[in-house]
Amino acid sequence: MRLFISIPLFLYLLIIANMVMLFGSPSAPVLNIILGEFSMPSTATIVFTVSDLLIVTSVVFLYIETFKATRTSVLSIIDHALSLLVFVVFLIEFLVVPQVGNTTFLIITVASLMDVVMGFTVTISTAKRDIAIG
């Protein structure tokens, strides 16, 4: 169970984004499928698409990964290393694969980068407080 917790959530998002973007047809992208429409009290209508769902999911995953970064254990180091690897895959895919060359994938890639940077920063800050010098 502990090993499952050390797997970065962005790995799951990478798999889902690849399934959505690579297996859809170019003439009718899956990202543009409307999941729902919501009317606001101001009479404005919000259209929620698959693209929006992926972006919101990346924000939620970034929030959860922030809490995971506060652990100071060997598994947290594995988590950070895997997060870095997931970011590298995101970046390479964004630069090389034409089907994922869109703003949705760019935003998820940047969120993955923030996960890596924040993970190392929070872990180092937490570790400094755990070491009592003097």
Short mmCIF file of the C-alpha atoms (twelve columns), coordinates in Angstrom:
data_MODEL
# 
_entry.id   MODEL 
# 
loop_
_atom_site.group_PDB 
_atom_site.id 
_atom_site.type_symbol 
_atom_site.label_atom_id 
_atom_site.label_alt_id 
_atom_site.label_comp_id 
_atom_site.label_asym_id 
_atom_site.label_seq_id 
_atom_site.Cartn_x 
_atom_site.Cartn_y 
_atom_site.Cartn_z 
_atom_site.pdbx_PDB_model_num 
ATOM 1   C CA . MET A 1   0.000   0.000  0.000   1 
ATOM 2   C CA . ARG A 2   2.817   2.407  0.830   1 
ATOM 3   C CA . LEU A 3   4.421   1.859  -2.559  1 
ATOM 4   C CA . PHE A 4   1.108   2.708  -4.220  1 
ATOM 5   C CA . ILE A 5   1.079   6.042  -2.348  1 
ATOM 6   C CA . SER A 6   4.568   6.867  -3.608  1 
ATOM 7   C CA . ILE A 7   3.434   6.700  -7.242  1 
ATOM 8   C CA . PRO A 8   2.932   10.271 -8.504  1 
ATOM 9   C CA . LEU A 9   -0.660  11.127 -9.366  1 
ATOM 10  C CA . PHE A 10  0.556   12.863 -12.513 1 
ATOM 11  C CA . LEU A 11  1.515   9.449  -13.896 1 
ATOM 12  C CA . TYR A 12  -2.165  8.541  -13.920 1 
ATOM 13  C CA . LEU A 13  -2.982  11.879 -15.538 1 
ATOM 14  C CA . LEU A 14  -0.290  11.264 -18.168 1 
ATOM 15  C CA . ILE A 15  -1.850  7.908  -19.019 1 
ATOM 16  C CA . ILE A 16  -5.363  9.375  -19.209 1 
ATOM 17  C CA . ALA A 17  -4.231  12.378 -21.291 1 
ATOM 18  C CA . ASN A 18  -2.437  10.061 -23.714 1 
ATOM 19  C CA . MET A 19  -5.513  7.892  -24.065 1 
ATOM 20  C CA . VAL A 20  -7.689  10.936 -24.724 1 
ATOM 21  C CA . MET A 21  -5.358  12.743 -27.108 1 
ATOM 22  C CA . LEU A 22  -3.687  9.913  -28.996 1 
ATOM 23  C CA . PHE A 23  -6.690  7.694  -29.616 1 
ATOM 24  C CA . GLY A 24  -9.107  10.414 -30.705 1 
ATOM 25  C CA . SER A 25  -9.720  11.321 -34.314 1 
ATOM 26  C CA . PRO A 26  -8.077  14.515 -35.653 1 
ATOM 27  C CA . SER A 27  -11.336 15.660 -37.253 1 
ATOM 28  C CA . ALA A 28  -13.284 15.417 -33.965 1 
ATOM 29  C CA . PRO A 29  -10.897 15.849 -31.015 1 
ATOM 30  C CA . VAL A 30  -11.987 14.203 -27.795 1 
ATOM 31  C CA . LEU A 31  -10.783 17.270 -25.863 1 
ATOM 32  C CA . ASN A 32  -13.687 19.289 -27.268 1 
ATOM 33  C CA . ILE A 33  -16.425 16.895 -26.166 1 
ATOM 34  C CA . ILE A 34  -18.855 18.752 -23.927 1 
ATOM 35  C CA . LEU A 35  -19.378 17.055 -20.581 1 
ATOM 36  C CA . GLY A 36  -21.930 19.503 -19.290 1 
ATOM 37  C CA . GLU A 37  -23.337 23.002 -19.419 1 
ATOM 38  C CA . PHE A 38  -24.080 25.027 -16.318 1 
ATOM 39  C CA . SER A 39  -26.175 28.183 -16.096 1 
ATOM 40  C CA . MET A 40  -24.960 30.818 -13.686 1 
ATOM 41  C CA . PRO A 41  -27.172 33.283 -11.791 1 
ATOM 42  C CA . SER A 42  -25.720 35.981 -14.055 1 
ATOM 43  C CA . THR A 43  -27.325 34.148 -17.036 1 
ATOM 44  C CA . ALA A 44  -23.882 33.183 -18.330 1 
ATOM 45  C CA . THR A 45  -23.457 29.579 -19.409 1 
ATOM 46  C CA . ILE A 46  -20.345 27.587 -18.562 1 
ATOM 47  C CA . VAL A 47  -19.490 24.819 -20.992 1 
ATOM 48  C CA . PHE A 48  -17.370 22.099 -19.335 1 
ATOM 49  C CA . THR A 49  -15.289 19.993 -21.763 1 
ATOM 50  C CA . VAL A 50  -12.907 17.052 -21.460 1 
ATOM 51  C CA . SER A 51  -10.045 19.546 -21.733 1 
ATOM 52  C CA . ASP A 52  -11.390 21.467 -18.745 1 
ATOM 53  C CA . LEU A 53  -11.719 18.231 -16.775 1 
ATOM 54  C CA . LEU A 54  -8.050  17.354 -17.402 1 
ATOM 55  C CA . ILE A 55  -6.915  20.813 -16.302 1 
ATOM 56  C CA . VAL A 56  -9.043  20.790 -13.137 1 
ATOM 57  C CA . THR A 57  -7.787  17.282 -12.354 1 
ATOM 58  C CA . SER A 58  -4.184  18.471 -12.681 1 
ATOM 59  C CA . VAL A 59  -4.855  21.285 -10.197 1 
ATOM 60  C CA . VAL A 60  -6.420  18.865 -7.711  1 
ATOM 61  C CA . PHE A 61  -3.515  16.423 -8.149  1 
ATOM 62  C CA . LEU A 62  -1.038  19.264 -7.569  1 
ATOM 63  C CA . TYR A 63  -2.828  20.059 -4.308  1 
ATOM 64  C CA . ILE A 64  -2.627  16.419 -3.162  1 
ATOM 65  C CA . GLU A 65  1.024   16.133 -4.212  1 
ATOM 66  C CA . THR A 66  1.791   19.166 -2.038  1 
ATOM 67  C CA . PHE A 67  0.686   17.240 1.027   1 
ATOM 68  C CA . LYS A 68  2.566   14.144 -0.097  1 
ATOM 69  C CA . ALA A 69  5.745   16.255 -0.299  1 
ATOM 70  C CA . THR A 70  5.654   16.983 3.439   1 
ATOM 71  C CA . ARG A 71  6.643   13.390 4.254   1 
ATOM 72  C CA . THR A 72  10.273  12.747 5.073   1 
ATOM 73  C CA . SER A 73  10.934  9.116  4.265   1 
ATOM 74  C CA . VAL A 74  12.612  6.950  1.681   1 
ATOM 75  C CA . LEU A 75  9.300   6.626  -0.158  1 
ATOM 76  C CA . SER A 76  9.113   10.403 -0.557  1 
ATOM 77  C CA . ILE A 77  12.481  10.346 -2.336  1 
ATOM 78  C CA . ILE A 78  11.146  7.642  -4.666  1 
ATOM 79  C CA . ASP A 79  8.036   9.769  -5.229  1 
ATOM 80  C CA . HIS A 80  10.145  12.803 -6.175  1 
ATOM 81  C CA . ALA A 81  12.328  10.786 -8.531  1 
ATOM 82  C CA . LEU A 82  9.270   9.312  -10.225 1 
ATOM 83  C CA . SER A 83  7.680   12.773 -10.440 1 
ATOM 84  C CA . LEU A 84  10.775  14.027 -12.223 1 
ATOM 85  C CA . LEU A 85  10.613  11.094 -14.621 1 
ATOM 86  C CA . VAL A 86  6.906   11.741 -15.298 1 
ATOM 87  C CA . PHE A 87  7.663   15.412 -16.018 1 
ATOM 88  C CA . VAL A 88  10.408  14.438 -18.469 1 
ATOM 89  C CA . VAL A 89  7.946   12.166 -20.296 1 
ATOM 90  C CA . PHE A 90  5.379   15.000 -20.360 1 
ATOM 91  C CA . LEU A 91  7.969   17.391 -21.796 1 
ATOM 92  C CA . ILE A 92  9.285   14.996 -24.429 1 
ATOM 93  C CA . GLU A 93  5.768   14.103 -25.548 1 
ATOM 94  C CA . PHE A 94  4.778   17.763 -25.723 1 
ATOM 95  C CA . LEU A 95  7.780   18.590 -27.893 1 
ATOM 96  C CA . VAL A 96  7.704   15.526 -30.145 1 
ATOM 97  C CA . VAL A 97  4.163   14.135 -30.472 1 
ATOM 98  C CA . PRO A 98  1.904   16.321 -32.660 1 
ATOM 99  C CA . GLN A 99  -1.379  15.055 -31.139 1 
ATOM 100 C CA . VAL A 100 -0.485  16.398 -27.701 1 
ATOM 101 C CA . GLY A 101 0.799   19.740 -28.957 1 
ATOM 102 C CA . ASN A 102 -2.043  21.788 -27.460 1 
ATOM 103 C CA . THR A 103 -2.573  24.178 -24.572 1 
ATOM 104 C CA . THR A 104 -4.294  21.567 -22.407 1 
ATOM 105 C CA . PHE A 105 -1.233  19.327 -22.461 1 
ATOM 106 C CA . LEU A 106 1.030   22.364 -21.942 1 
ATOM 107 C CA . ILE A 107 -0.883  23.353 -18.788 1 
ATOM 108 C CA . ILE A 108 -0.717  19.795 -17.446 1 
ATOM 109 C CA . THR A 109 3.021   19.692 -18.252 1 
ATOM 110 C CA . VAL A 110 3.603   22.937 -16.348 1 
ATOM 111 C CA . ALA A 111 1.600   21.553 -13.397 1 
ATOM 112 C CA . SER A 112 3.825   18.467 -13.474 1 
ATOM 113 C CA . LEU A 113 6.908   20.723 -13.433 1 
ATOM 114 C CA . MET A 114 5.482   22.594 -10.452 1 
ATOM 115 C CA . ASP A 115 4.955   19.240 -8.731  1 
ATOM 116 C CA . VAL A 116 8.649   18.422 -9.162  1 
ATOM 117 C CA . VAL A 117 9.924   21.825 -8.040  1 
ATOM 118 C CA . MET A 118 7.471   22.096 -5.162  1 
ATOM 119 C CA . GLY A 119 8.127   18.522 -4.040  1 
ATOM 120 C CA . PHE A 120 11.843  19.046 -3.697  1 
ATOM 121 C CA . THR A 121 11.404  22.498 -2.127  1 
ATOM 122 C CA . VAL A 122 8.869   21.382 0.474   1 
ATOM 123 C CA . THR A 123 10.838  18.241 1.324   1 
ATOM 124 C CA . ILE A 124 14.068  20.204 1.809   1 
ATOM 125 C CA . SER A 125 12.288  22.807 3.954   1 
ATOM 126 C CA . THR A 126 10.646  20.098 6.050   1 
ATOM 127 C CA . ALA A 127 13.920  18.218 6.451   1 
ATOM 128 C CA . LYS A 128 15.682  21.383 7.662   1 
ATOM 129 C CA . ARG A 129 13.121  21.740 10.438  1 
ATOM 130 C CA . ASP A 130 13.538  18.094 11.404  1 
ATOM 131 C CA . ILE A 131 17.269  18.537 11.970  1 
ATOM 132 C CA . ALA A 132 17.935  20.281 15.266  1 
ATOM 133 C CA . ILE A 133 21.380  21.846 15.183  1 
ATOM 134 C CA . GLY A 134 22.810  23.336 18.351  1 
# 
